[in-house]
Amino acid sequence: MSELIFNFIGFSLLGAVAIVLLLGIYTLFKGGNTSKKYSNKLMQLRVLLQFIAIIVLVMLAYFFKD
């Protein structure tokens, strides 16, 4: 059961980071006003989500180490 929870949370966080990364790359290549307005904010959000994902996964690995 704990492995299922660990996998679900891990893949959910991975999916969230991937979606924000793809949105950031899309706005970067689109250019213009959209790129100026959202590209940097999306990349900052990606870094924040990566930080959260690492912290959560390390905590889960610590508490479910058996």
N, CA, C and O atoms as a Tripos MOL2 file, in Angstrom:
@<TRIPOS>MOLECULE
protein
  264   263    66     0     0
PROTEIN
NO_CHARGES

@<TRIPOS>ATOM
      1 N           0.8220   -1.2050    0.0000 N.3       1 MET1
      2 CA          0.0000    0.0000    0.0000 C.3       1 MET1
      3 C           0.8640    1.2660    0.0000 C.2       1 MET1
      4 O           0.5720    2.2150   -0.7290 O.2       1 MET1
      5 N           1.9100    1.2840    0.8030 N.am      2 SER2
      6 CA          2.7530    2.4770    0.8640 C.3       2 SER2
      7 C           3.4910    2.7070   -0.4540 C.2       2 SER2
      8 O           3.7420    3.8500   -0.8360 O.2       2 SER2
      9 N           3.8400    1.6100   -1.1550 N.am      3 GLU3
     10 CA          4.4990    1.7580   -2.4450 C.3       3 GLU3
     11 C           3.5590    2.4020   -3.4590 C.2       3 GLU3
     12 O           3.9910    3.2040   -4.2860 O.2       3 GLU3
     13 N           2.2790    2.0530   -3.3980 N.am      4 LEU4
     14 CA          1.2850    2.6460   -4.2930 C.3       4 LEU4
     15 C           1.1390    4.1420   -4.0310 C.2       4 LEU4
     16 O           1.0600    4.9350   -4.9700 O.2       4 LEU4
     17 N           1.1030    4.5210   -2.7790 N.am      5 ILE5
     18 CA          1.0050    5.9440   -2.4170 C.3       5 ILE5
     19 C           2.2570    6.6950   -2.8650 C.2       5 ILE5
     20 O           2.1730    7.7850   -3.4320 O.2       5 ILE5
     21 N           3.4190    6.0950   -2.6010 N.am      6 PHE6
     22 CA          4.6900    6.7120   -2.9900 C.3       6 PHE6
     23 C           4.7450    6.9220   -4.5000 C.2       6 PHE6
     24 O           5.1320    7.9960   -4.9610 O.2       6 PHE6
     25 N           4.3610    5.9030   -5.2760 N.am      7 ASN7
     26 CA          4.3730    6.0120   -6.7390 C.3       7 ASN7
     27 C           3.3750    7.0500   -7.2330 C.2       7 ASN7
     28 O           3.6930    7.8310   -8.1290 O.2       7 ASN7
     29 N           2.1790    7.0720   -6.6670 N.am      8 PHE8
     30 CA          1.1630    8.0310   -7.0920 C.3       8 PHE8
     31 C           1.6180    9.4620   -6.8490 C.2       8 PHE8
     32 O           1.5130   10.3130   -7.7330 O.2       8 PHE8
     33 N           2.1230    9.7250   -5.6540 N.am      9 ILE9
     34 CA          2.5730   11.0780   -5.3340 C.3       9 ILE9
     35 C           3.7750   11.4560   -6.1890 C.2       9 ILE9
     36 O           3.8620   12.5790   -6.6860 O.2       9 ILE9
     37 N           4.6920   10.5250   -6.3570 N.am     10 GLY10
     38 CA          5.8830   10.8000   -7.1690 C.3      10 GLY10
     39 C           5.5470   11.1200   -8.6090 C.2      10 GLY10
     40 O           6.0560   12.0920   -9.1670 O.2      10 GLY10
     41 N           4.6900   10.3090   -9.2210 N.am     11 PHE11
     42 CA          4.3270   10.5580  -10.6170 C.3      11 PHE11
     43 C           3.4390   11.7920  -10.7700 C.2      11 PHE11
     44 O           3.4830   12.4590  -11.8030 O.2      11 PHE11
     45 N           2.6410   12.0990   -9.7620 N.am     12 SER12
     46 CA          1.8370   13.3280   -9.8150 C.3      12 SER12
     47 C           2.7310   14.5600   -9.7990 C.2      12 SER12
     48 O           2.5230   15.4990  -10.5670 O.2      12 SER12
     49 N           3.7230   14.5500   -8.9210 N.am     13 LEU13
     50 CA          4.6580   15.6720   -8.8640 C.3      13 LEU13
     51 C           5.4860   15.7700  -10.1400 C.2      13 LEU13
     52 O           5.7280   16.8660  -10.6450 O.2      13 LEU13
     53 N           5.9150   14.6300  -10.6570 N.am     14 LEU14
     54 CA          6.6580   14.6150  -11.9150 C.3      14 LEU14
     55 C           5.8070   15.1690  -13.0560 C.2      14 LEU14
     56 O           6.3070   15.9250  -13.8890 O.2      14 LEU14
     57 N           4.5350   14.8010  -13.0990 N.am     15 GLY15
     58 CA          3.6340   15.3060  -14.1280 C.3      15 GLY15
     59 C           3.4320   16.8060  -14.0270 C.2      15 GLY15
     60 O           3.3970   17.5030  -15.0420 O.2      15 GLY15
     61 N           3.2990   17.3080  -12.8020 N.am     16 ALA16
     62 CA          3.1170   18.7520  -12.6130 C.3      16 ALA16
     63 C           4.3380   19.5220  -13.0980 C.2      16 ALA16
     64 O           4.2050   20.5510  -13.7610 O.2      16 ALA16
     65 N           5.5190   19.0300  -12.7710 N.am     17 VAL17
     66 CA          6.7530   19.6890  -13.2190 C.3      17 VAL17
     67 C           6.8580   19.6290  -14.7400 C.2      17 VAL17
     68 O           7.2420   20.6110  -15.3760 O.2      17 VAL17
     69 N           6.5220   18.4910  -15.3220 N.am     18 ALA18
     70 CA          6.6110   18.3370  -16.7780 C.3      18 ALA18
     71 C           5.6410   19.2650  -17.5020 C.2      18 ALA18
     72 O           5.9860   19.8440  -18.5330 O.2      18 ALA18
     73 N           4.4350   19.4080  -16.9700 N.am     19 ILE19
     74 CA          3.4450   20.2930  -17.6010 C.3      19 ILE19
     75 C           3.9290   21.7370  -17.5760 C.2      19 ILE19
     76 O           3.8520   22.4370  -18.5850 O.2      19 ILE19
     77 N           4.4270   22.1850  -16.4280 N.am     20 VAL20
     78 CA          4.9120   23.5670  -16.3320 C.3      20 VAL20
     79 C           6.1330   23.7630  -17.2270 C.2      20 VAL20
     80 O           6.2840   24.8180  -17.8440 O.2      20 VAL20
     81 N           7.0060   22.7580  -17.3050 N.am     21 LEU21
     82 CA          8.1710   22.8490  -18.1840 C.3      21 LEU21
     83 C           7.7390   22.9840  -19.6400 C.2      21 LEU21
     84 O           8.2700   23.8270  -20.3630 O.2      21 LEU21
     85 N           6.7910   22.1730  -20.0760 N.am     22 LEU22
     86 CA          6.3200   22.2450  -21.4610 C.3      22 LEU22
     87 C           5.6210   23.5730  -21.7560 C.2      22 LEU22
     88 O           5.7870   24.1360  -22.8380 O.2      22 LEU22
     89 N           4.8450   24.0710  -20.8000 N.am     23 LEU23
     90 CA          4.2220   25.3880  -20.9850 C.3      23 LEU23
     91 C           5.2720   26.4910  -21.0930 C.2      23 LEU23
     92 O           5.1350   27.4070  -21.9040 O.2      23 LEU23
     93 N           6.3120   26.4030  -20.2810 N.am     24 GLY24
     94 CA          7.3880   27.3970  -20.3370 C.3      24 GLY24
     95 C           8.1310   27.3600  -21.6550 C.2      24 GLY24
     96 O           8.4430   28.4060  -22.2220 O.2      24 GLY24
     97 N           8.4190   26.1610  -22.1500 N.am     25 ILE25
     98 CA          9.1040   26.0380  -23.4390 C.3      25 ILE25
     99 C           8.2140   26.5480  -24.5650 C.2      25 ILE25
    100 O           8.6930   27.2060  -25.4880 O.2      25 ILE25
    101 N           6.9210   26.2490  -24.4930 N.am     26 TYR26
    102 CA          5.9820   26.7190  -25.5160 C.3      26 TYR26
    103 C           5.9370   28.2440  -25.5660 C.2      26 TYR26
    104 O           5.9900   28.8310  -26.6460 O.2      26 TYR26
    105 N           5.8400   28.8860  -24.4020 N.am     27 THR27
    106 CA          5.7840   30.3520  -24.4020 C.3      27 THR27
    107 C           7.1110   30.9500  -24.8470 C.2      27 THR27
    108 O           7.1320   32.0190  -25.4570 O.2      27 THR27
    109 N           8.2170   30.2740  -24.5490 N.am     28 LEU28
    110 CA          9.5210   30.7620  -24.9800 C.3      28 LEU28
    111 C           9.6240   30.7660  -26.5020 C.2      28 LEU28
    112 O          10.1170   31.7280  -27.0900 O.2      28 LEU28
    113 N           9.1610   29.6940  -27.1390 N.am     29 PHE29
    114 CA          9.2360   29.6230  -28.5970 C.3      29 PHE29
    115 C           8.1620   30.4490  -29.2870 C.2      29 PHE29
    116 O           8.3300   30.8510  -30.4380 O.2      29 PHE29
    117 N           7.0550   30.7050  -28.5880 N.am     30 LYS30
    118 CA          5.9960   31.5220  -29.1840 C.3      30 LYS30
    119 C           6.4630   32.9620  -29.3630 C.2      30 LYS30
    120 O           6.1560   33.6070  -30.3660 O.2      30 LYS30
    121 N           7.2040   33.4550  -28.3810 N.am     31 GLY31
    122 CA          7.7650   34.7990  -28.4850 C.3      31 GLY31
    123 C           6.7390   35.8900  -28.2630 C.2      31 GLY31
    124 O           5.6100   35.6230  -27.8530 O.2      31 GLY31
    125 N           7.1340   37.1050  -28.5330 N.am     32 GLY32
    126 CA          6.2430   38.2500  -28.4260 C.3      32 GLY32
    127 C           5.8960   38.5900  -26.9920 C.2      32 GLY32
    128 O           6.6610   38.3240  -26.0650 O.2      32 GLY32
    129 N           4.7090   39.1910  -26.8280 N.am     33 ASN33
    130 CA          4.2450   39.6160  -25.5090 C.3      33 ASN33
    131 C           4.0350   38.4470  -24.5650 C.2      33 ASN33
    132 O           4.3080   38.5470  -23.3690 O.2      33 ASN33
    133 N           3.5510   37.3430  -25.1030 N.am     34 THR34
    134 CA          3.3010   36.1660  -24.2650 C.3      34 THR34
    135 C           4.5930   35.6910  -23.6160 C.2      34 THR34
    136 O           4.6110   35.3610  -22.4300 O.2      34 THR34
    137 N           5.6580   35.6570  -24.3780 N.am     35 SER35
    138 CA          6.9390   35.2200  -23.8490 C.3      35 SER35
    139 C           7.4510   36.1790  -22.7830 C.2      35 SER35
    140 O           7.9460   35.7460  -21.7420 O.2      35 SER35
    141 N           7.3370   37.4530  -23.0320 N.am     36 LYS36
    142 CA          7.8110   38.4470  -22.0700 C.3      36 LYS36
    143 C           7.0160   38.3880  -20.7700 C.2      36 LYS36
    144 O           7.5630   38.6000  -19.6880 O.2      36 LYS36
    145 N           5.7260   38.1000  -20.8840 N.am     37 LYS37
    146 CA          4.8540   38.1460  -19.7170 C.3      37 LYS37
    147 C           4.9220   36.8670  -18.8840 C.2      37 LYS37
    148 O           4.9120   36.9430  -17.6550 O.2      37 LYS37
    149 N           4.9910   35.7010  -19.5120 N.am     38 TYR38
    150 CA          4.8230   34.4500  -18.7830 C.3      38 TYR38
    151 C           6.0410   33.5380  -18.7250 C.2      38 TYR38
    152 O           6.0930   32.6750  -17.8480 O.2      38 TYR38
    153 N           7.0060   33.6810  -19.5960 N.am     39 SER39
    154 CA          8.1060   32.7360  -19.6750 C.3      39 SER39
    155 C           8.8910   32.6620  -18.3660 C.2      39 SER39
    156 O           9.1310   31.5690  -17.8520 O.2      39 SER39
    157 N           9.2850   33.7850  -17.8350 N.am     40 ASN40
    158 CA         10.0680   33.8030  -16.6010 C.3      40 ASN40
    159 C           9.2440   33.3010  -15.4140 C.2      40 ASN40
    160 O           9.7630   32.5770  -14.5640 O.2      40 ASN40
    161 N           7.9800   33.6750  -15.3510 N.am     41 LYS41
    162 CA          7.1220   33.2270  -14.2490 C.3      41 LYS41
    163 C           6.9120   31.7170  -14.2780 C.2      41 LYS41
    164 O           6.8890   31.0680  -13.2330 O.2      41 LYS41
    165 N           6.7590   31.1600  -15.4800 N.am     42 LEU42
    166 CA          6.5860   29.7150  -15.5840 C.3      42 LEU42
    167 C           7.8590   28.9730  -15.1890 C.2      42 LEU42
    168 O           7.7900   27.9170  -14.5610 O.2      42 LEU42
    169 N           8.9950   29.5040  -15.5440 N.am     43 MET43
    170 CA         10.2410   28.8420  -15.1680 C.3      43 MET43
    171 C          10.4830   28.9520  -13.6580 C.2      43 MET43
    172 O          11.0240   28.0260  -13.0530 O.2      43 MET43
    173 N          10.0930   30.0600  -13.0530 N.am     44 GLN44
    174 CA         10.1840   30.1720  -11.6000 C.3      44 GLN44
    175 C           9.2390   29.1810  -10.9190 C.2      44 GLN44
    176 O           9.5900   28.5790   -9.9050 O.2      44 GLN44
    177 N           8.0480   29.0150  -11.4780 N.am     45 LEU45
    178 CA          7.0980   28.0410  -10.9510 C.3      45 LEU45
    179 C           7.6430   26.6220  -11.0880 C.2      45 LEU45
    180 O           7.4440   25.7940  -10.1990 O.2      45 LEU45
    181 N           8.3230   26.3390  -12.1850 N.am     46 ARG46
    182 CA          8.9240   25.0170  -12.3870 C.3      46 ARG46
    183 C           9.9740   24.7360  -11.3270 C.2      46 ARG46
    184 O          10.0130   23.6360  -10.7750 O.2      46 ARG46
    185 N          10.8200   25.7040  -11.0360 N.am     47 VAL47
    186 CA         11.8520   25.5200  -10.0220 C.3      47 VAL47
    187 C          11.2120   25.2960   -8.6560 C.2      47 VAL47
    188 O          11.6690   24.4460   -7.8910 O.2      47 VAL47
    189 N          10.1680   26.0440   -8.3450 N.am     48 LEU48
    190 CA          9.4590   25.8670   -7.0780 C.3      48 LEU48
    191 C           8.8420   24.4720   -6.9880 C.2      48 LEU48
    192 O           8.9470   23.8110   -5.9550 O.2      48 LEU48
    193 N           8.2000   24.0240   -8.0680 N.am     49 LEU49
    194 CA          7.6060   22.6860   -8.0690 C.3      49 LEU49
    195 C           8.6690   21.6010   -7.9490 C.2      49 LEU49
    196 O           8.4390   20.5860   -7.2910 O.2      49 LEU49
    197 N           9.8190   21.7940   -8.5670 N.am     50 GLN50
    198 CA         10.9070   20.8230   -8.4230 C.3      50 GLN50
    199 C          11.3950   20.7660   -6.9810 C.2      50 GLN50
    200 O          11.6670   19.6840   -6.4610 O.2      50 GLN50
    201 N          11.5060   21.9090   -6.3380 N.am     51 PHE51
    202 CA         11.9180   21.9480   -4.9370 C.3      51 PHE51
    203 C          10.9150   21.2110   -4.0610 C.2      51 PHE51
    204 O          11.2970   20.4090   -3.2100 O.2      51 PHE51
    205 N           9.6320   21.4860   -4.2710 N.am     52 ILE52
    206 CA          8.5860   20.8160   -3.5010 C.3      52 ILE52
    207 C           8.6230   19.3120   -3.7510 C.2      52 ILE52
    208 O           8.4960   18.5250   -2.8140 O.2      52 ILE52
    209 N           8.7950   18.9110   -5.0070 N.am     53 ALA53
    210 CA          8.8280   17.4950   -5.3390 C.3      53 ALA53
    211 C           9.9980   16.7990   -4.6410 C.2      53 ALA53
    212 O           9.8350   15.6990   -4.1130 O.2      53 ALA53
    213 N          11.1560   17.4180   -4.6340 N.am     54 ILE54
    214 CA         12.3140   16.8090   -3.9870 C.3      54 ILE54
    215 C          12.0880   16.6700   -2.4870 C.2      54 ILE54
    216 O          12.3710   15.6210   -1.9080 O.2      54 ILE54
    217 N          11.5820   17.7180   -1.8610 N.am     55 ILE55
    218 CA         11.3330   17.6760   -0.4150 C.3      55 ILE55
    219 C          10.3130   16.5910   -0.0800 C.2      55 ILE55
    220 O          10.5300   15.8050    0.8430 O.2      55 ILE55
    221 N           9.2060   16.5390   -0.8150 N.am     56 VAL56
    222 CA          8.1590   15.5480   -0.5420 C.3      56 VAL56
    223 C           8.6760   14.1330   -0.7680 C.2      56 VAL56
    224 O           8.4050   13.2450    0.0400 O.2      56 VAL56
    225 N           9.4140   13.9060   -1.8490 N.am     57 LEU57
    226 CA          9.9220   12.5660   -2.1240 C.3      57 LEU57
    227 C          10.9570   12.1180   -1.0920 C.2      57 LEU57
    228 O          10.9790   10.9480   -0.7090 O.2      57 LEU57
    229 N          11.7990   13.0220   -0.6440 N.am     58 VAL58
    230 CA         12.7650   12.6710    0.3990 C.3      58 VAL58
    231 C          12.0340   12.3520    1.7020 C.2      58 VAL58
    232 O          12.3930   11.3990    2.3940 O.2      58 VAL58
    233 N          11.0170   13.1340    2.0420 N.am     59 MET59
    234 CA         10.2460   12.8450    3.2450 C.3      59 MET59
    235 C           9.5320   11.5050    3.1360 C.2      59 MET59
    236 O           9.5340   10.7310    4.0940 O.2      59 MET59
    237 N           8.9260   11.2170    2.0020 N.am     60 LEU60
    238 CA          8.2640    9.9320    1.8260 C.3      60 LEU60
    239 C           9.2550    8.7730    1.8890 C.2      60 LEU60
    240 O           8.9590    7.7300    2.4720 O.2      60 LEU60
    241 N          10.4130    8.9530    1.2980 N.am     61 ALA61
    242 CA         11.4220    7.8890    1.3430 C.3      61 ALA61
    243 C          11.9020    7.6680    2.7780 C.2      61 ALA61
    244 O          12.1960    6.5380    3.1670 O.2      61 ALA61
    245 N          11.9820    8.7260    3.5520 N.am     62 TYR62
    246 CA         12.4120    8.5850    4.9440 C.3      62 TYR62
    247 C          11.3630    7.8550    5.7830 C.2      62 TYR62
    248 O          11.6920    6.9600    6.5610 O.2      62 TYR62
    249 N          10.0940    8.2470    5.6160 N.am     63 PHE63
    250 CA          9.0360    7.6640    6.4480 C.3      63 PHE63
    251 C           8.5990    6.2860    5.9880 C.2      63 PHE63
    252 O           8.0970    5.5020    6.7940 O.2      63 PHE63
    253 N           8.7780    5.9700    4.7050 N.am     64 PHE64
    254 CA          8.3710    4.6550    4.1830 C.3      64 PHE64
    255 C           9.5970    3.8280    3.7840 C.2      64 PHE64
    256 O           9.5630    3.1380    2.7650 O.2      64 PHE64
    257 N          10.6620    3.8860    4.5600 N.am     65 LYS65
    258 CA         11.8930    3.2170    4.1590 C.3      65 LYS65
    259 C          11.8420    1.6940    4.2810 C.2      65 LYS65
    260 O          12.7320    1.0120    3.7740 O.2      65 LYS65
    261 N          10.8570    1.1680    4.9180 N.am     66 ASP66
    262 CA         10.7620   -0.3000    5.0050 C.3      66 ASP66
    263 C          10.0600   -0.7930    3.8000 C.2      66 ASP66
    264 O           9.8620   -1.9980    3.6510 O.2      66 ASP66
@<TRIPOS>BOND
     1     1     2 1
     2     2     3 1
     3     3     4 2
     4     3     5 am
     5     5     6 1
     6     6     7 1
     7     7     8 2
     8     7     9 am
     9     9    10 1
    10    10    11 1
    11    11    12 2
    12    11    13 am
    13    13    14 1
    14    14    15 1
    15    15    16 2
    16    15    17 am
    17    17    18 1
    18    18    19 1
    19    19    20 2
    20    19    21 am
    21    21    22 1
    22    22    23 1
    23    23    24 2
    24    23    25 am
    25    25    26 1
    26    26    27 1
    27    27    28 2
    28    27    29 am
    29    29    30 1
    30    30    31 1
    31    31    32 2
    32    31    33 am
    33    33    34 1
    34    34    35 1
    35    35    36 2
    36    35    37 am
    37    37    38 1
    38    38    39 1
    39    39    40 2
    40    39    41 am
    41    41    42 1
    42    42    43 1
    43    43    44 2
    44    43    45 am
    45    45    46 1
    46    46    47 1
    47    47    48 2
    48    47    49 am
    49    49    50 1
    50    50    51 1
    51    51    52 2
    52    51    53 am
    53    53    54 1
    54    54    55 1
    55    55    56 2
    56    55    57 am
    57    57    58 1
    58    58    59 1
    59    59    60 2
    60    59    61 am
    61    61    62 1
    62    62    63 1
    63    63    64 2
    64    63    65 am
    65    65    66 1
    66    66    67 1
    67    67    68 2
    68    67    69 am
    69    69    70 1
    70    70    71 1
    71    71    72 2
    72    71    73 am
    73    73    74 1
    74    74    75 1
    75    75    76 2
    76    75    77 am
    77    77    78 1
    78    78    79 1
    79    79    80 2
    80    79    81 am
    81    81    82 1
    82    82    83 1
    83    83    84 2
    84    83    85 am
    85    85    86 1
    86    86    87 1
    87    87    88 2
    88    87    89 am
    89    89    90 1
    90    90    91 1
    91    91    92 2
    92    91    93 am
    93    93    94 1
    94    94    95 1
    95    95    96 2
    96    95    97 am
    97    97    98 1
    98    98    99 1
    99    99   100 2
   100    99   101 am
   101   101   102 1
   102   102   103 1
   103   103   104 2
   104   103   105 am
   105   105   106 1
   106   106   107 1
   107   107   108 2
   108   107   109 am
   109   109   110 1
   110   110   111 1
   111   111   112 2
   112   111   113 am
   113   113   114 1
   114   114   115 1
   115   115   116 2
   116   115   117 am
   117   117   118 1
   118   118   119 1
   119   119   120 2
   120   119   121 am
   121   121   122 1
   122   122   123 1
   123   123   124 2
   124   123   125 am
   125   125   126 1
   126   126   127 1
   127   127   128 2
   128   127   129 am
   129   129   130 1
   130   130   131 1
   131   131   132 2
   132   131   133 am
   133   133   134 1
   134   134   135 1
   135   135   136 2
   136   135   137 am
   137   137   138 1
   138   138   139 1
   139   139   140 2
   140   139   141 am
   141   141   142 1
   142   142   143 1
   143   143   144 2
   144   143   145 am
   145   145   146 1
   146   146   147 1
   147   147   148 2
   148   147   149 am
   149   149   150 1
   150   150   151 1
   151   151   152 2
   152   151   153 am
   153   153   154 1
   154   154   155 1
   155   155   156 2
   156   155   157 am
   157   157   158 1
   158   158   159 1
   159   159   160 2
   160   159   161 am
   161   161   162 1
   162   162   163 1
   163   163   164 2
   164   163   165 am
   165   165   166 1
   166   166   167 1
   167   167   168 2
   168   167   169 am
   169   169   170 1
   170   170   171 1
   171   171   172 2
   172   171   173 am
   173   173   174 1
   174   174   175 1
   175   175   176 2
   176   175   177 am
   177   177   178 1
   178   178   179 1
   179   179   180 2
   180   179   181 am
   181   181   182 1
   182   182   183 1
   183   183   184 2
   184   183   185 am
   185   185   186 1
   186   186   187 1
   187   187   188 2
   188   187   189 am
   189   189   190 1
   190   190   191 1
   191   191   192 2
   192   191   193 am
   193   193   194 1
   194   194   195 1
   195   195   196 2
   196   195   197 am
   197   197   198 1
   198   198   199 1
   199   199   200 2
   200   199   201 am
   201   201   202 1
   202   202   203 1
   203   203   204 2
   204   203   205 am
   205   205   206 1
   206   206   207 1
   207   207   208 2
   208   207   209 am
   209   209   210 1
   210   210   211 1
   211   211   212 2
   212   211   213 am
   213   213   214 1
   214   214   215 1
   215   215   216 2
   216   215   217 am
   217   217   218 1
   218   218   219 1
   219   219   220 2
   220   219   221 am
   221   221   222 1
   222   222   223 1
   223   223   224 2
   224   223   225 am
   225   225   226 1
   226   226   227 1
   227   227   228 2
   228   227   229 am
   229   229   230 1
   230   230   231 1
   231   231   232 2
   232   231   233 am
   233   233   234 1
   234   234   235 1
   235   235   236 2
   236   235   237 am
   237   237   238 1
   238   238   239 1
   239   239   240 2
   240   239   241 am
   241   241   242 1
   242   242   243 1
   243   243   244 2
   244   243   245 am
   245   245   246 1
   246   246   247 1
   247   247   248 2
   248   247   249 am
   249   249   250 1
   250   250   251 1
   251   251   252 2
   252   251   253 am
   253   253   254 1
   254   254   255 1
   255   255   256 2
   256   255   257 am
   257   257   258 1
   258   258   259 1
   259   259   260 2
   260   259   261 am
   261   261   262 1
   262   262   263 1
   263   263   264 2
@<TRIPOS>SUBSTRUCTURE
     1 MET1         2 RESIDUE 1 A MET
     2 SER2         6 RESIDUE 1 A SER
     3 GLU3        10 RESIDUE 1 A GLU
     4 LEU4        14 RESIDUE 1 A LEU
     5 ILE5        18 RESIDUE 1 A ILE
     6 PHE6        22 RESIDUE 1 A PHE
     7 ASN7        26 RESIDUE 1 A ASN
     8 PHE8        30 RESIDUE 1 A PHE
     9 ILE9        34 RESIDUE 1 A ILE
    10 GLY10       38 RESIDUE 1 A GLY
    11 PHE11       42 RESIDUE 1 A PHE
    12 SER12       46 RESIDUE 1 A SER
    13 LEU13       50 RESIDUE 1 A LEU
    14 LEU14       54 RESIDUE 1 A LEU
    15 GLY15       58 RESIDUE 1 A GLY
    16 ALA16       62 RESIDUE 1 A ALA
    17 VAL17       66 RESIDUE 1 A VAL
    18 ALA18       70 RESIDUE 1 A ALA
    19 ILE19       74 RESIDUE 1 A ILE
    20 VAL20       78 RESIDUE 1 A VAL
    21 LEU21       82 RESIDUE 1 A LEU
    22 LEU22       86 RESIDUE 1 A LEU
    23 LEU23       90 RESIDUE 1 A LEU
    24 GLY24       94 RESIDUE 1 A GLY
    25 ILE25       98 RESIDUE 1 A ILE
    26 TYR26      102 RESIDUE 1 A TYR
    27 THR27      106 RESIDUE 1 A THR
    28 LEU28      110 RESIDUE 1 A LEU
    29 PHE29      114 RESIDUE 1 A PHE
    30 LYS30      118 RESIDUE 1 A LYS
    31 GLY31      122 RESIDUE 1 A GLY
    32 GLY32      126 RESIDUE 1 A GLY
    33 ASN33      130 RESIDUE 1 A ASN
    34 THR34      134 RESIDUE 1 A THR
    35 SER35      138 RESIDUE 1 A SER
    36 LYS36      142 RESIDUE 1 A LYS
    37 LYS37      146 RESIDUE 1 A LYS
    38 TYR38      150 RESIDUE 1 A TYR
    39 SER39      154 RESIDUE 1 A SER
    40 ASN40      158 RESIDUE 1 A ASN
    41 LYS41      162 RESIDUE 1 A LYS
    42 LEU42      166 RESIDUE 1 A LEU
    43 MET43      170 RESIDUE 1 A MET
    44 GLN44      174 RESIDUE 1 A GLN
    45 LEU45      178 RESIDUE 1 A LEU
    46 ARG46      182 RESIDUE 1 A ARG
    47 VAL47      186 RESIDUE 1 A VAL
    48 LEU48      190 RESIDUE 1 A LEU
    49 LEU49      194 RESIDUE 1 A LEU
    50 GLN50      198 RESIDUE 1 A GLN
    51 PHE51      202 RESIDUE 1 A PHE
    52 ILE52      206 RESIDUE 1 A ILE
    53 ALA53      210 RESIDUE 1 A ALA
    54 ILE54      214 RESIDUE 1 A ILE
    55 ILE55      218 RESIDUE 1 A ILE
    56 VAL56      222 RESIDUE 1 A VAL
    57 LEU57      226 RESIDUE 1 A LEU
    58 VAL58      230 RESIDUE 1 A VAL
    59 MET59      234 RESIDUE 1 A MET
    60 LEU60      238 RESIDUE 1 A LEU
    61 ALA61      242 RESIDUE 1 A ALA
    62 TYR62      246 RESIDUE 1 A TYR
    63 PHE63      250 RESIDUE 1 A PHE
    64 PHE64      254 RESIDUE 1 A PHE
    65 LYS65      258 RESIDUE 1 A LYS
    66 ASP66      262 RESIDUE 1 A ASP
